[in-house]
Amino acid sequence: MIRSHSIKIINLCDVCAFAVQGPVIHNSQFTIKPIKQRKSIKLVKLTKPIVLISMLLMLASVGKARADEFEVALTAGLREEYNSNIFFSADDGVDDLVTTVAAGLTASDRTETLSWFLKAEAAPFFYLDFDELNDVDQDYQGGGDYQLSPRWRVNADAGFRVDNRPDRESEETGQVFNNQRRHRTTADLGTGYALSEVQHLSVSYAYEADNWQEDVTSNVDYKGHSLNLGASRDVSRWVGSSTLSGNLGLQHYAYETADIDTAFASLGLVHMLSEVYRFQATLGARYTETRYEQAVLVLVPPGVFDIQYEDKKTETWGGLGSLDLTYLGERSQLSLSLYHDLRPAQGTSGPSNLTRARLDLSRRLRERMRLGLACSYFLNRAEANEYFTVPEDKETFSLRPRIWWAFSQRLTLAGAYAYTYVADHEDDTHSQRHLVYAELTYVWPFIGGR
């Protein structure tokens, strides 16, 4: 299929500028500019929190007469932070002080056959100088699982999140976005069946959608569907304290200008080296097929160029895998992990191959005091037109020492310093940010709990 639009080229520079752009989707820049006319915070944004809180309060009134583990808790938090580069700009960074006030409500219940939870949280934040960026992050989650029989269990989860900050994904994918509002919807449905005491089967479906609210072409909206079939077997009879697993999966990602279909197969092993050391490994292969439209220029006499969109298709094979070593001591915990797989489109870039290395260390100094250190490295890479986007080659490094202190079971204080460095080798730019924060959190379990 070819669609064409006639345009008149004013000069040769315009032709060259268009020709080098390639596909319709363009890569993002790290020089992120603020939105000058961000709308002020309106009460309509809190409609969903009010409705969900009302539902939770109704559940609370019913839960008082129950004899199982029904709990309802209110949470409140205050966070003060200094950010040396609020836009993650590759040029001279702009610093500011940010105040965040969070309020939430959670409810949960557990019986012999059913367990469920609901959560609603709203977190308005306020910049001292750039008050046009003031907004409200929101998070709603719910889920549960039900034991249909001694061998058969089903589970479901759903979530809706509204976020606005550039670093919203930096801890998971290493990607840094702009400061525009995003709506993310997630849903999971699964079931598991025990064939025997040592053999299990599982089937799961997952849905995820990103919807960016600002009309900016660099943001990538997408919807993803995933279907996974898994099987596991306890092989402790041959390898002490071990479980062997296999997974087959199909995934479909729909974008405004492209579609990606991918299939994978993997084998995994979980082995307890001792009572406190656990080793986990996964190795597999992935096949990916990408279909998209690519713009080309065709000269039509006299002196008119047609923009034509040609259907393109790429096929790629790649590997996936992960390694995890976990230590779970009485006073210390340590997690060291390596990961590589396809990362769906998020933010202002298309899909890429994500490689991640992470170290997470936690140490309890006293009964109510704990220190932690998190260190992560990310590499997001994609070849030209591999996933319908221009080439991508970005490295991200983050370091975050933190401290946590519990004044009581209800009141806690946390503080941290976070350093993040991002290098874009395609654009030959880099950006860095220093962040220091202190956060006070209060939890009031007014039904159940302690």
PyMOL commands that set and color helices and strands:
alter all, ss='L'
color gray80, all
select helices_A, chain A and resi 12-19+43-63+131-133
alter helices_A, ss='H'
color red, helices_A
select strands_A, chain A and resi 2-7+71-83+96-110+114-127+135-147+152-163+182-194+199-212+222-234+242-255+258-272+277-300+304-328+332-343+352-366+369-382+392-406+411-424+429-447
alter strands_A, ss='S'
color yellow, strands_A
deselect
rebuild
show_as cartoon
